[in-house]
Amino acid sequence: MTKFSGRIRTNAAAAILIFLAVVISCKSASDYSPFSTDETQKAGEMVTAANKDLQEIKVLYEQNESMRRELKQALETNNAEQVQDISERVIKLIADGTVIAKRAINTIGDALDMNINDKYREYLELKKKSLERQLEAFQNYSVAAESLKKNYDPRDEEKRNAVKNEFKDLTEKYTADMERARSLSYQANELWQTLAQSE
């Protein structure tokens, strides 16, 4: 891994910026009557509030996916100006979503700290793990974009290829981590469906 991988922790907060709204879609405890005891109802209301943040993130996710395609095309044509411009916009997009993403994760964490139904807790824990995996996925993509912005040079073939290869490796890791995040989210949704059907 190159020196740019050392920035992973710095960019970690941005990780869930983009894909959160697609895979989390947390259910409120109020949607399912067996979860209405103790503090579960209140926790469900908190999660409902977090979903409003996730709707904002969904918009950013869609914008980022468009820029990902643009960036791939710019790399294929060795257009340094576009590579740097798009990379900068990706980094800014991630930064813009950081505050919203942190707020959503903290809200889910607060809900888990409450006296809630065991099955609802299991559901939220799976969702939280999914978000943490997304964090790992997007930190790699953020680092890759920053590397491209600062180091892509079409006039230096060796340096250009090194940066492009690093970007490719980090993007592949991003894809693999995102698949694991989807798997965790799917498990959570399956759990919810099972509980709803058993009511």
Secondary structure, DSSP 4 states (H G I P E B T S, - for coil): --GGGGGHHHHGGGTTTTTHHHH--PPPGGGSGGG-STTHHHHHHHHHHHHHHHHHHHHHHHHHHHHHHHHHHHHHTT-HHHHHHHHHHHHHHHHHHHHHHHHHHHHHHHHHTS---HHHHHHHHHHHHHHHHHHHHHHHHHHHHHHHHHH--TT-HHHHHHHHHHHHHHHHHHHHHHHHHHHHHHHHHHHHHHHHHH-
